[in-house]
Amino acid sequence: MAQQLVLDIPVEESVTQSTANVDLAASVLKAHGGDALAAIQSLLEDADFLRDQLWIASNLVSKGISRGWQPKYERT
């Protein structure tokens, strides 16, 4: 099983700065030792996992609870 990605965001940055000021792309690359291909592969695997989770959740939640809302699996 793949290991969960842990981003290197210092505590003082997360407390004093908004997350918009943190360079997430640089954090992802650093987490993969600078290997861009490994970073992209990891992010694609995460996206696939999240799509599967969304599909499962959308099939388990009744249409009455979601008031007719249907999830989108891709950005439009």
All heavy atoms as a GROMACS GRO file, in nm:
protein
  580
    1MET      N    1   0.084  -0.119   0.000
    1MET     CA    2   0.000   0.000   0.000
    1MET      C    3   0.088   0.124   0.000
    1MET      O    4   0.188   0.131   0.068
    1MET     CB    5  -0.091  -0.003   0.122
    1MET     CG    6  -0.179   0.120   0.136
    1MET     SD    7  -0.296   0.100   0.270
    1MET     CE    8  -0.435   0.173   0.194
    2ALA      N    9   0.049   0.224  -0.077
    2ALA     CA   10   0.126   0.347  -0.086
    2ALA      C   11   0.121   0.424   0.044
    2ALA      O   12   0.021   0.422   0.115
    2ALA     CB   13   0.072   0.433  -0.200
    3GLN      N   14   0.230   0.491   0.072
    3GLN     CA   15   0.238   0.571   0.194
    3GLN      C   16   0.170   0.705   0.170
    3GLN      O   17   0.178   0.763   0.062
    3GLN     CB   18   0.384   0.592   0.232
    3GLN     CG   19   0.402   0.662   0.363
    3GLN     CD   20   0.550   0.674   0.399
    3GLN    OE1   21   0.638   0.648   0.316
    3GLN    NE2   22   0.577   0.713   0.520
    4GLN      N   23   0.101   0.755   0.274
    4GLN     CA   24   0.033   0.883   0.262
    4GLN      C   25   0.135   0.995   0.250
    4GLN      O   26   0.238   0.996   0.318
    4GLN     CB   27  -0.056   0.907   0.384
    4GLN     CG   28  -0.133   1.037   0.375
    4GLN     CD   29  -0.225   1.056   0.494
    4GLN    OE1   30  -0.235   0.971   0.580
    4GLN    NE2   31  -0.293   1.167   0.497
    5LEU      N   32   0.107   1.091   0.164
    5LEU     CA   33   0.196   1.204   0.142
    5LEU      C   34   0.190   1.296   0.263
    5LEU      O   35   0.082   1.334   0.308
    5LEU     CB   36   0.154   1.280   0.016
    5LEU     CG   37   0.232   1.405  -0.018
    5LEU    CD1   38   0.377   1.369  -0.048
    5LEU    CD2   39   0.169   1.474  -0.136
    6VAL      N   40   0.305   1.330   0.317
    6VAL     CA   41   0.315   1.423   0.429
    6VAL      C   42   0.392   1.544   0.381
    6VAL      O   43   0.507   1.532   0.339
    6VAL     CB   44   0.386   1.358   0.550
    6VAL    CG1   45   0.398   1.457   0.663
    6VAL    CG2   46   0.312   1.233   0.594
    7LEU      N   47   0.329   1.660   0.385
    7LEU     CA   48   0.394   1.781   0.338
    7LEU      C   49   0.474   1.845   0.450
    7LEU      O   50   0.435   1.844   0.565
    7LEU     CB   51   0.290   1.880   0.285
    7LEU     CG   52   0.206   1.830   0.168
    7LEU    CD1   53   0.106   1.936   0.127
    7LEU    CD2   54   0.293   1.792   0.052
    8ASP      N   55   0.586   1.902   0.414
    8ASP     CA   56   0.677   1.965   0.508
    8ASP      C   57   0.640   2.113   0.521
    8ASP      O   58   0.700   2.198   0.456
    8ASP     CB   59   0.821   1.949   0.462
    8ASP     CG   60   0.920   2.005   0.562
    8ASP    OD1   61   0.887   2.011   0.682
    8ASP    OD2   62   1.030   2.043   0.520
    9ILE      N   63   0.538   2.142   0.603
    9ILE     CA   64   0.495   2.280   0.626
    9ILE      C   65   0.524   2.313   0.771
    9ILE      O   66   0.464   2.255   0.861
    9ILE     CB   67   0.344   2.298   0.596
    9ILE    CG1   68   0.316   2.261   0.450
    9ILE    CG2   69   0.301   2.440   0.625
    9ILE    CD1   70   0.170   2.258   0.414
   10PRO      N   71   0.619   2.403   0.796
   10PRO     CA   72   0.654   2.436   0.934
   10PRO      C   73   0.534   2.486   1.013
   10PRO      O   74   0.446   2.554   0.958
   10PRO     CB   75   0.760   2.545   0.919
   10PRO     CG   76   0.813   2.530   0.781
   10PRO     CD   77   0.700   2.475   0.700
   11VAL      N   78   0.530   2.454   1.140
   11VAL     CA   79   0.418   2.492   1.226
   11VAL      C   80   0.401   2.643   1.230
   11VAL      O   81   0.289   2.693   1.223
   11VAL     CB   82   0.438   2.435   1.369
   11VAL    CG1   83   0.330   2.485   1.462
   11VAL    CG2   84   0.442   2.285   1.366
   12GLU      N   85   0.510   2.717   1.242
   12GLU     CA   86   0.498   2.863   1.250
   12GLU      C   87   0.437   2.921   1.124
   12GLU      O   88   0.366   3.020   1.129
   12GLU     CB   89   0.632   2.930   1.281
   12GLU     CG   90   0.742   2.908   1.179
   12GLU     CD   91   0.823   2.780   1.202
   12GLU    OE1   92   0.794   2.706   1.296
   12GLU    OE2   93   0.915   2.754   1.122
   13GLU      N   94   0.459   2.858   1.008
   13GLU     CA   95   0.398   2.906   0.884
   13GLU      C   96   0.249   2.878   0.882
   13GLU      O   97   0.171   2.958   0.837
   13GLU     CB   98   0.463   2.841   0.762
   13GLU     CG   99   0.599   2.895   0.729
   13GLU     CD  100   0.653   2.837   0.600
   13GLU    OE1  101   0.573   2.788   0.519
   13GLU    OE2  102   0.774   2.842   0.581
   14SER      N  103   0.209   2.761   0.932
   14SER     CA  104   0.067   2.726   0.928
   14SER      C  105  -0.014   2.808   1.026
   14SER      O  106  -0.133   2.826   1.008
   14SER     CB  107   0.049   2.577   0.954
   14SER     OG  108   0.091   2.545   1.085
   15VAL      N  109   0.051   2.861   1.130
   15VAL     CA  110  -0.020   2.940   1.231
   15VAL      C  111  -0.029   3.086   1.189
   15VAL      O  112  -0.132   3.149   1.202
   15VAL     CB  113   0.048   2.928   1.369
   15VAL    CG1  114  -0.014   3.022   1.469
   15VAL    CG2  115   0.041   2.785   1.418
   16THR      N  116   0.080   3.140   1.135
   16THR     CA  117   0.085   3.283   1.106
   16THR      C  118   0.047   3.318   0.963
   16THR      O  119   0.014   3.432   0.936
   16THR     CB  120   0.226   3.340   1.135
   16THR    OG1  121   0.320   3.270   1.052
   16THR    CG2  122   0.263   3.323   1.280
   17GLN      N  123   0.052   3.222   0.873
   17GLN     CA  124   0.021   3.251   0.733
   17GLN      C  125  -0.098   3.167   0.688
   17GLN      O  126  -0.121   3.058   0.738
   17GLN     CB  127   0.140   3.218   0.643
   17GLN     CG  128   0.262   3.300   0.672
   17GLN     CD  129   0.379   3.259   0.581
   17GLN    OE1  130   0.367   3.164   0.505
   17GLN    NE2  131   0.488   3.329   0.589
   18SER      N  132  -0.171   3.220   0.592
   18SER     CA  133  -0.278   3.141   0.535
   18SER      C  134  -0.217   3.034   0.446
   18SER      O  135  -0.103   3.044   0.402
   18SER     CB  136  -0.372   3.230   0.453
   18SER     OG  137  -0.308   3.274   0.337
   19THR      N  138  -0.294   2.930   0.417
   19THR     CA  139  -0.242   2.823   0.332
   19THR      C  140  -0.218   2.870   0.189
   19THR      O  141  -0.146   2.804   0.115
   19THR     CB  142  -0.338   2.702   0.331
   19THR    OG1  143  -0.468   2.748   0.292
   19THR    CG2  144  -0.345   2.637   0.467
   20ALA      N  145  -0.274   2.983   0.151
   20ALA     CA  146  -0.251   3.037   0.017
   20ALA      C  147  -0.105   3.079  -0.001
   20ALA      O  148  -0.055   3.084  -0.112
   20ALA     CB  149  -0.344   3.154  -0.009
   21ASN      N  150  -0.035   3.110   0.108
   21ASN     CA  151   0.104   3.154   0.101
   21ASN      C  152   0.202   3.038   0.103
   21ASN      O  153   0.321   3.059   0.086
   21ASN     CB  154   0.136   3.249   0.217
   21ASN     CG  155   0.056   3.377   0.207
   21ASN    OD1  156   0.016   3.418   0.100
   21ASN    ND2  157   0.032   3.440   0.321
   22VAL      N  158   0.155   2.917   0.124
   22VAL     CA  159   0.242   2.800   0.128
   22VAL      C  160   0.249   2.742  -0.013
   22VAL      O  161   0.148   2.722  -0.079
   22VAL     CB  162   0.187   2.695   0.226
   22VAL    CG1  163   0.270   2.570   0.223
   22VAL    CG2  164   0.181   2.752   0.367
   23ASP      N  165   0.370   2.716  -0.062
   23ASP     CA  166   0.389   2.660  -0.196
   23ASP      C  167   0.371   2.508  -0.188
   23ASP      O  168   0.464   2.435  -0.154
   23ASP     CB  169   0.527   2.696  -0.249
   23ASP     CG  170   0.545   2.658  -0.395
   23ASP    OD1  171   0.454   2.593  -0.452
   23ASP    OD2  172   0.648   2.694  -0.451
   24LEU      N  173   0.250   2.463  -0.217
   24LEU     CA  174   0.219   2.320  -0.207
   24LEU      C  175   0.296   2.238  -0.310
   24LEU      O  176   0.338   2.126  -0.282
   24LEU     CB  177   0.068   2.297  -0.222
   24LEU     CG  178  -0.017   2.353  -0.108
   24LEU    CD1  179  -0.165   2.332  -0.138
   24LEU    CD2  180   0.020   2.289   0.023
   25ALA      N  181   0.316   2.294  -0.429
   25ALA     CA  182   0.389   2.221  -0.532
   25ALA      C  183   0.532   2.194  -0.487
   25ALA      O  184   0.585   2.083  -0.504
   25ALA     CB  185   0.388   2.300  -0.663
   26ALA      N  186   0.596   2.294  -0.426
   26ALA     CA  187   0.732   2.276  -0.376
   26ALA      C  188   0.734   2.174  -0.262
   26ALA      O  189   0.827   2.094  -0.252
   26ALA     CB  190   0.789   2.409  -0.328
   27SER      N  191   0.631   2.175  -0.179
   27SER     CA  192   0.623   2.078  -0.069
   27SER      C  193   0.606   1.936  -0.120
   27SER      O  194   0.666   1.843  -0.067
   27SER     CB  195   0.506   2.113   0.024
   27SER     OG  196   0.527   2.237   0.086
   28VAL      N  197   0.526   1.919  -0.226
   28VAL     CA  198   0.508   1.786  -0.285
   28VAL      C  199   0.639   1.737  -0.346
   28VAL      O  200   0.679   1.622  -0.327
   28VAL     CB  201   0.395   1.788  -0.391
   28VAL    CG1  202   0.391   1.659  -0.470
   28VAL    CG2  203   0.261   1.813  -0.324
   29LEU      N  204   0.708   1.825  -0.418
   29LEU     CA  205   0.837   1.786  -0.476
   29LEU      C  206   0.939   1.751  -0.368
   29LEU      O  207   1.013   1.653  -0.381
   29LEU     CB  208   0.892   1.899  -0.564
   29LEU     CG  209   0.836   1.906  -0.705
   29LEU    CD1  210   0.886   2.032  -0.775
   29LEU    CD2  211   0.870   1.783  -0.784
   30LYS      N  212   0.942   1.828  -0.262
   30LYS     CA  213   1.036   1.801  -0.153
   30LYS      C  214   1.004   1.667  -0.086
   30LYS      O  215   1.094   1.592  -0.050
   30LYS     CB  216   1.030   1.914  -0.049
   30LYS     CG  217   1.132   1.901   0.059
   30LYS     CD  218   1.128   2.021   0.152
   30LYS     CE  219   1.232   2.006   0.262
   30LYS     NZ  220   1.227   2.119   0.356
   31ALA      N  221   0.874   1.636  -0.072
   31ALA     CA  222   0.834   1.509  -0.012
   31ALA      C  223   0.878   1.390  -0.095
   31ALA      O  224   0.893   1.279  -0.044
   31ALA     CB  225   0.682   1.506   0.009
   32HIS      N  226   0.899   1.412  -0.226
   32HIS     CA  227   0.942   1.305  -0.316
   32HIS      C  228   1.090   1.318  -0.351
   32HIS      O  229   1.136   1.262  -0.451
   32HIS     CB  230   0.857   1.304  -0.443
   32HIS     CG  231   0.718   1.258  -0.417
   32HIS    ND1  232   0.617   1.344  -0.379
   32HIS    CD2  233   0.663   1.134  -0.420
   32HIS    CE1  234   0.507   1.276  -0.362
   32HIS    NE2  235   0.531   1.149  -0.385
   33GLY      N  236   1.163   1.393  -0.271
   33GLY     CA  237   1.307   1.407  -0.293
   33GLY      C  238   1.343   1.477  -0.422
   33GLY      O  239   1.448   1.451  -0.479
   34GLY      N  240   1.255   1.564  -0.471
   34GLY     CA  241   1.282   1.638  -0.594
   34GLY      C  242   1.250   1.561  -0.721
   34GLY      O  243   1.270   1.613  -0.830
   35ASP      N  244   1.199   1.439  -0.710
   35ASP     CA  245   1.166   1.356  -0.826
   35ASP      C  246   1.028   1.396  -0.878
   35ASP      O  247   0.926   1.357  -0.821
   35ASP     CB  248   1.169   1.209  -0.788
   35ASP     CG  249   1.147   1.116  -0.906
   35ASP    OD1  250   1.119   1.166  -1.017
   35ASP    OD2  251   1.159   0.993  -0.886
   36ALA      N  252   1.024   1.475  -0.984
   36ALA     CA  253   0.897   1.526  -1.037
   36ALA      C  254   0.806   1.414  -1.088
   36ALA      O  255   0.685   1.418  -1.068
   36ALA     CB  256   0.924   1.626  -1.149
   37LEU      N  257   0.865   1.313  -1.152
   37LEU     CA  258   0.784   1.202  -1.203
   37LEU      C  259   0.716   1.126  -1.090
   37LEU      O  260   0.597   1.093  -1.098
   37LEU     CB  261   0.871   1.108  -1.287
   37LEU     CG  262   0.798   0.998  -1.363
   37LEU    CD1  263   0.694   1.058  -1.457
   37LEU    CD2  264   0.895   0.912  -1.439
   38ALA      N  265   0.788   1.101  -0.982
   38ALA     CA  266   0.730   1.033  -0.866
   38ALA      C  267   0.622   1.119  -0.802
   38ALA      O  268   0.518   1.066  -0.758
   38ALA     CB  269   0.838   1.000  -0.764
   39ALA      N  270   0.642   1.250  -0.798
   39ALA     CA  271   0.542   1.340  -0.741
   39ALA      C  272   0.414   1.337  -0.823
   39ALA      O  273   0.304   1.328  -0.768
   39ALA     CB  274   0.598   1.482  -0.733
   40ILE      N  275   0.427   1.343  -0.954
   40ILE     CA  276   0.309   1.339  -1.041
   40ILE      C  277   0.237   1.205  -1.028
   40ILE      O  278   0.114   1.201  -1.017
   40ILE     CB  279   0.349   1.365  -1.188
   40ILE    CG1  280   0.396   1.509  -1.204
   40ILE    CG2  281   0.233   1.336  -1.282
   40ILE    CD1  282   0.460   1.539  -1.338
   41GLN      N  283   0.312   1.097  -1.026
   41GLN     CA  284   0.252   0.965  -1.012
   41GLN      C  285   0.175   0.954  -0.880
   41GLN      O  286   0.063   0.902  -0.876
   41GLN     CB  287   0.358   0.857  -1.020
   41GLN     CG  288   0.302   0.717  -1.018
   41GLN     CD  289   0.410   0.610  -1.036
   41GLN    OE1  290   0.529   0.640  -1.027
   41GLN    NE2  291   0.368   0.490  -1.061
   42SER      N  292   0.233   1.003  -0.774
   42SER     CA  293   0.169   0.999  -0.643
   42SER      C  294   0.039   1.081  -0.643
   42SER      O  295  -0.064   1.037  -0.590
   42SER     CB  296   0.264   1.052  -0.536
   42SER     OG  297   0.201   1.060  -0.411
   43LEU      N  298   0.044   1.199  -0.703
   43LEU     CA  299  -0.075   1.283  -0.708
   43LEU      C  300  -0.185   1.220  -0.793
   43LEU      O  301  -0.304   1.229  -0.759
   43LEU     CB  302  -0.039   1.423  -0.758
   43LEU     CG  303   0.047   1.507  -0.663
   43LEU    CD1  304   0.091   1.635  -0.732
   43LEU    CD2  305  -0.028   1.536  -0.535
   44LEU      N  306  -0.147   1.155  -0.902
   44LEU     CA  307  -0.247   1.087  -0.986
   44LEU      C  308  -0.310   0.970  -0.912
   44LEU      O  309  -0.431   0.946  -0.922
   44LEU     CB  310  -0.184   1.040  -1.117
   44LEU     CG  311  -0.147   1.151  -1.215
   44LEU    CD1  312  -0.069   1.094  -1.332
   44LEU    CD2  313  -0.271   1.224  -1.263
   45GLU      N  314  -0.229   0.896  -0.836
   45GLU     CA  315  -0.283   0.785  -0.756
   45GLU      C  316  -0.378   0.838  -0.649
   45GLU      O  317  -0.483   0.778  -0.624
   45GLU     CB  318  -0.169   0.706  -0.692
   45GLU     CG  319  -0.091   0.624  -0.792
   45GLU     CD  320   0.036   0.563  -0.733
   45GLU    OE1  321   0.064   0.584  -0.613
   45GLU    OE2  322   0.107   0.493  -0.807
   46ASP      N  323  -0.344   0.950  -0.586
   46ASP     CA  324  -0.431   1.011  -0.486
   46ASP      C  325  -0.563   1.055  -0.549
   46ASP      O  326  -0.670   1.036  -0.492
   46ASP     CB  327  -0.364   1.130  -0.419
   46ASP     CG  328  -0.253   1.090  -0.324
   46ASP    OD1  329  -0.246   0.970  -0.288
   46ASP    OD2  330  -0.174   1.177  -0.285
   47ALA      N  331  -0.556   1.116  -0.668
   47ALA     CA  332  -0.676   1.161  -0.737
   47ALA      C  333  -0.766   1.043  -0.772
   47ALA      O  334  -0.888   1.049  -0.756
   47ALA     CB  335  -0.640   1.239  -0.863
   48ASP      N  336  -0.706   0.932  -0.817
   48ASP     CA  337  -0.782   0.813  -0.850
   48ASP      C  338  -0.850   0.755  -0.726
   48ASP      O  339  -0.967   0.718  -0.729
   48ASP     CB  340  -0.691   0.709  -0.915
   48ASP     CG  341  -0.767   0.592  -0.971
   48ASP    OD1  342  -0.871   0.615  -1.037
   48ASP    OD2  343  -0.724   0.476  -0.949
   49PHE      N  344  -0.776   0.751  -0.615
   49PHE     CA  345  -0.832   0.703  -0.489
   49PHE      C  346  -0.951   0.790  -0.446
   49PHE      O  347  -1.055   0.739  -0.406
   49PHE     CB  348  -0.725   0.703  -0.380
   49PHE     CG  349  -0.779   0.675  -0.243
   49PHE    CD1  350  -0.814   0.545  -0.206
   49PHE    CD2  351  -0.797   0.776  -0.151
   49PHE    CE1  352  -0.864   0.519  -0.080
   49PHE    CE2  353  -0.848   0.751  -0.026
   49PHE     CZ  354  -0.881   0.622   0.010
   50LEU      N  355  -0.936   0.921  -0.456
   50LEU     CA  356  -1.043   1.011  -0.415
   50LEU      C  357  -1.166   0.999  -0.506
   50LEU      O  358  -1.280   1.009  -0.459
   50LEU     CB  359  -0.993   1.155  -0.409
   50LEU     CG  360  -0.892   1.181  -0.298
   50LEU    CD1  361  -0.834   1.321  -0.312
   50LEU    CD2  362  -0.953   1.161  -0.162
   51ARG      N  363  -1.144   0.976  -0.636
   51ARG     CA  364  -1.258   0.952  -0.726
   51ARG      C  365  -1.333   0.826  -0.685
   51ARG      O  366  -1.456   0.822  -0.687
   51ARG     CB  367  -1.210   0.939  -0.871
   51ARG     CG  368  -1.186   1.069  -0.938
   51ARG     CD  369  -1.162   1.048  -1.088
   51ARG     NE  370  -1.093   1.162  -1.141
   51ARG     CZ  371  -0.962   1.172  -1.156
   51ARG    NH1  372  -0.883   1.073  -1.124
   51ARG    NH2  373  -0.908   1.282  -1.204
   52ASP      N  374  -1.259   0.722  -0.649
   52ASP     CA  375  -1.324   0.598  -0.603
   52ASP      C  376  -1.404   0.623  -0.476
   52ASP      O  377  -1.517   0.575  -0.462
   52ASP     CB  378  -1.220   0.489  -0.576
   52ASP     CG  379  -1.160   0.431  -0.702
   52ASP    OD1  380  -1.218   0.452  -0.811
   52ASP    OD2  381  -1.055   0.365  -0.692
   53GLN      N  382  -1.347   0.698  -0.382
   53GLN     CA  383  -1.418   0.728  -0.259
   53GLN      C  384  -1.544   0.810  -0.285
   53GLN      O  385  -1.648   0.787  -0.224
   53GLN     CB  386  -1.326   0.804  -0.161
   53GLN     CG  387  -1.210   0.722  -0.110
   53GLN     CD  388  -1.256   0.604  -0.028
   53GLN    OE1  389  -1.323   0.620   0.072
   53GLN    NE2  390  -1.223   0.484  -0.073
   54LEU      N  391  -1.536   0.906  -0.378
   54LEU     CA  392  -1.652   0.987  -0.415
   54LEU      C  393  -1.760   0.900  -0.479
   54LEU      O  394  -1.879   0.915  -0.449
   54LEU     CB  395  -1.611   1.099  -0.510
   54LEU     CG  396  -1.720   1.194  -0.557
   54LEU    CD1  397  -1.785   1.264  -0.439
   54LEU    CD2  398  -1.663   1.296  -0.654
   55TRP      N  399  -1.720   0.807  -0.563
   55TRP     CA  400  -1.816   0.718  -0.628
   55TRP      C  401  -1.887   0.632  -0.523
   55TRP      O  402  -2.010   0.617  -0.526
   55TRP     CB  403  -1.745   0.629  -0.730
   55TRP     CG  404  -1.839   0.539  -0.803
   55TRP    CD1  405  -1.915   0.571  -0.912
   55TRP    CD2  406  -1.872   0.404  -0.771
   55TRP    NE1  407  -1.990   0.464  -0.950
   55TRP    CE2  408  -1.966   0.358  -0.864
   55TRP    CE3  409  -1.829   0.317  -0.672
   55TRP    CZ2  410  -2.020   0.232  -0.861
   55TRP    CZ3  411  -1.882   0.190  -0.669
   55TRP    CH2  412  -1.976   0.148  -0.762
   56ILE      N  413  -1.811   0.577  -0.429
   56ILE     CA  414  -1.870   0.495  -0.322
   56ILE      C  415  -1.966   0.578  -0.239
   56ILE      O  416  -2.080   0.536  -0.213
   56ILE     CB  417  -1.761   0.432  -0.234
   56ILE    CG1  418  -1.683   0.327  -0.314
   56ILE    CG2  419  -1.820   0.371  -0.108
   56ILE    CD1  420  -1.555   0.280  -0.246
   57ALA      N  421  -1.923   0.696  -0.197
   57ALA     CA  422  -2.007   0.781  -0.112
   57ALA      C  423  -2.134   0.823  -0.186
   57ALA      O  424  -2.242   0.825  -0.128
   57ALA     CB  425  -1.929   0.903  -0.067
   58SER      N  426  -2.122   0.856  -0.315
   58SER     CA  427  -2.240   0.900  -0.389
   58SER      C  428  -2.340   0.788  -0.409
   58SER      O  429  -2.460   0.813  -0.423
   58SER     CB  430  -2.198   0.959  -0.524
   58SER     OG  431  -2.144   0.859  -0.608
   59ASN      N  432  -2.295   0.664  -0.407
   59ASN     CA  433  -2.387   0.551  -0.419
   59ASN      C  434  -2.449   0.512  -0.286
   59ASN      O  435  -2.552   0.445  -0.283
   59ASN     CB  436  -2.316   0.431  -0.482
   59ASN     CG  437  -2.297   0.449  -0.630
   59ASN    OD1  438  -2.393   0.471  -0.702
   59ASN    ND2  439  -2.174   0.444  -0.674
   60LEU      N  440  -2.387   0.552  -0.176
   60LEU     CA  441  -2.439   0.517  -0.044
   60LEU      C  442  -2.531   0.623   0.014
   60LEU      O  443  -2.617   0.592   0.096
   60LEU     CB  444  -2.324   0.491   0.054
   60LEU     CG  445  -2.237   0.370   0.022
   60LEU    CD1  446  -2.121   0.362   0.119
   60LEU    CD2  447  -2.318   0.242   0.026
   61VAL      N  448  -2.515   0.748  -0.028
   61VAL     CA  449  -2.597   0.857   0.024
   61VAL      C  450  -2.728   0.860  -0.055
   61VAL      O  451  -2.727   0.860  -0.177
   61VAL     CB  452  -2.523   0.991   0.010
   61VAL    CG1  453  -2.612   1.108   0.048
   61VAL    CG2  454  -2.398   0.991   0.097
   62SER      N  455  -2.839   0.866   0.017
   62SER     CA  456  -2.968   0.867  -0.052
   62SER      C  457  -2.988   0.999  -0.124
   62SER      O  458  -2.932   1.102  -0.087
   62SER     CB  459  -3.081   0.844   0.048
   62SER     OG  460  -3.106   0.962   0.122
   63LYS      N  461  -3.070   0.997  -0.228
   63LYS     CA  462  -3.098   1.118  -0.306
   63LYS      C  463  -3.173   1.220  -0.222
   63LYS      O  464  -3.163   1.339  -0.245
   63LYS     CB  465  -3.178   1.084  -0.432
   63LYS     CG  466  -3.109   0.984  -0.524
   63LYS     CD  467  -2.973   1.032  -0.568
   63LYS     CE  468  -2.907   0.927  -0.654
   63LYS     NZ  469  -2.765   0.936  -0.659
   64GLY      N  470  -3.247   1.176  -0.121
   64GLY     CA  471  -3.319   1.269  -0.034
   64GLY      C  472  -3.225   1.350   0.053
   64GLY      O  473  -3.245   1.470   0.072
   65ILE      N  474  -3.122   1.286   0.105
   65ILE     CA  475  -3.026   1.357   0.190
   65ILE      C  476  -2.948   1.459   0.109
   65ILE      O  477  -2.922   1.570   0.153
   65ILE     CB  478  -2.931   1.257   0.260
   65ILE    CG1  479  -3.007   1.178   0.364
   65ILE    CG2  480  -2.813   1.329   0.322
   65ILE    CD1  481  -2.927   1.069   0.431
   66SER      N  482  -2.908   1.420  -0.012
   66SER     CA  483  -2.827   1.511  -0.094
   66SER      C  484  -2.912   1.610  -0.171
   66SER      O  485  -2.860   1.694  -0.243
   66SER     CB  486  -2.740   1.431  -0.190
   66SER     OG  487  -2.822   1.360  -0.281
   67ARG      N  488  -3.043   1.601  -0.158
   67ARG     CA  489  -3.139   1.691  -0.224
   67ARG      C  490  -3.114   1.700  -0.375
   67ARG      O  491  -3.116   1.807  -0.434
   67ARG     CB  492  -3.137   1.828  -0.161
   67ARG     CG  493  -3.178   1.824  -0.016
   67ARG     CD  494  -3.176   1.962   0.044
   67ARG     NE  495  -3.200   1.952   0.186
   67ARG     CZ  496  -3.306   1.999   0.249
   67ARG    NH1  497  -3.400   2.062   0.182
   67ARG    NH2  498  -3.320   1.985   0.378
   68GLY      N  499  -3.084   1.585  -0.434
   68GLY     CA  500  -3.067   1.579  -0.578
   68GLY      C  501  -2.928   1.613  -0.628
   68GLY      O  502  -2.902   1.606  -0.748
   69TRP      N  503  -2.837   1.649  -0.538
   69TRP     CA  504  -2.702   1.683  -0.579
   69TRP      C  505  -2.633   1.560  -0.634
   69TRP      O  506  -2.640   1.452  -0.578
   69TRP     CB  507  -2.623   1.739  -0.461
   69TRP     CG  508  -2.480   1.766  -0.493
   69TRP    CD1  509  -2.429   1.874  -0.555
   69TRP    CD2  510  -2.369   1.680  -0.463
   69TRP    NE1  511  -2.292   1.863  -0.566
   69TRP    CE2  512  -2.252   1.744  -0.511
   69TRP    CE3  513  -2.355   1.556  -0.402
   69TRP    CZ2  514  -2.126   1.690  -0.499
   69TRP    CZ3  515  -2.229   1.501  -0.390
   69TRP    CH2  516  -2.116   1.568  -0.438
   70GLN      N  517  -2.564   1.576  -0.744
   70GLN     CA  518  -2.485   1.469  -0.803
   70GLN      C  519  -2.340   1.514  -0.809
   70GLN      O  520  -2.312   1.627  -0.850
   70GLN     CB  521  -2.535   1.438  -0.945
   70GLN     CG  522  -2.674   1.379  -0.949
   70GLN     CD  523  -2.675   1.239  -0.894
   70GLN    OE1  524  -2.582   1.161  -0.912
   70GLN    NE2  525  -2.780   1.204  -0.823
   71PRO      N  526  -2.247   1.428  -0.768
   71PRO     CA  527  -2.106   1.468  -0.773
   71PRO      C  528  -2.054   1.474  -0.916
   71PRO      O  529  -2.107   1.412  -1.006
   71PRO     CB  530  -2.036   1.356  -0.697
   71PRO     CG  531  -2.124   1.237  -0.715
   71PRO     CD  532  -2.265   1.293  -0.720
   72LYS      N  533  -1.949   1.553  -0.934
   72LYS     CA  534  -1.877   1.559  -1.061
   72LYS      C  535  -1.743   1.493  -1.038
   72LYS      O  536  -1.673   1.523  -0.943
   72LYS     CB  537  -1.859   1.704  -1.106
   72LYS     CG  538  -1.989   1.772  -1.137
   72LYS     CD  539  -1.968   1.915  -1.177
   72LYS     CE  540  -2.102   1.979  -1.202
   72LYS     NZ  541  -2.092   2.122  -1.219
   73TYR      N  542  -1.708   1.402  -1.124
   73TYR     CA  543  -1.585   1.326  -1.107
   73TYR      C  544  -1.466   1.391  -1.173
   73TYR      O  545  -1.352   1.356  -1.147
   73TYR     CB  546  -1.603   1.183  -1.159
   73TYR     CG  547  -1.706   1.108  -1.077
   73TYR    CD1  548  -1.838   1.098  -1.119
   73TYR    CD2  549  -1.671   1.053  -0.955
   73TYR    CE1  550  -1.930   1.032  -1.041
   73TYR    CE2  551  -1.764   0.986  -0.877
   73TYR     CZ  552  -1.894   0.976  -0.921
   73TYR     OH  553  -1.986   0.912  -0.844
   74GLU      N  554  -1.490   1.488  -1.258
   74GLU     CA  555  -1.382   1.561  -1.324
   74GLU      C  556  -1.414   1.711  -1.317
   74GLU      O  557  -1.530   1.750  -1.309
   74GLU     CB  558  -1.372   1.521  -1.472
   74GLU     CG  559  -1.342   1.374  -1.494
   74GLU     CD  560  -1.204   1.333  -1.446
   74GLU    OE1  561  -1.112   1.417  -1.445
   74GLU    OE2  562  -1.188   1.215  -1.409
   75ARG      N  563  -1.309   1.793  -1.319
   75ARG     CA  564  -1.328   1.938  -1.320
   75ARG      C  565  -1.389   1.980  -1.452
   75ARG      O  566  -1.354   1.927  -1.557
   75ARG     CB  567  -1.196   2.010  -1.304
   75ARG     CG  568  -1.158   2.032  -1.163
   75ARG     CD  569  -1.045   2.129  -1.158
   75ARG     NE  570  -0.925   2.058  -1.120
   75ARG     CZ  571  -0.809   2.112  -1.108
   75ARG    NH1  572  -0.791   2.238  -1.137
   75ARG    NH2  573  -0.705   2.042  -1.069
   76THR      N  574  -1.478   2.075  -1.446
   76THR     CA  575  -1.537   2.126  -1.570
   76THR      C  576  -1.509   2.273  -1.584
   76THR      O  577  -1.478   2.342  -1.493
   76THR     CB  578  -1.689   2.104  -1.573
   76THR    OG1  579  -1.746   2.161  -1.456
   76THR    CG2  580  -1.720   1.958  -1.579
   0.00000   0.00000   0.00000
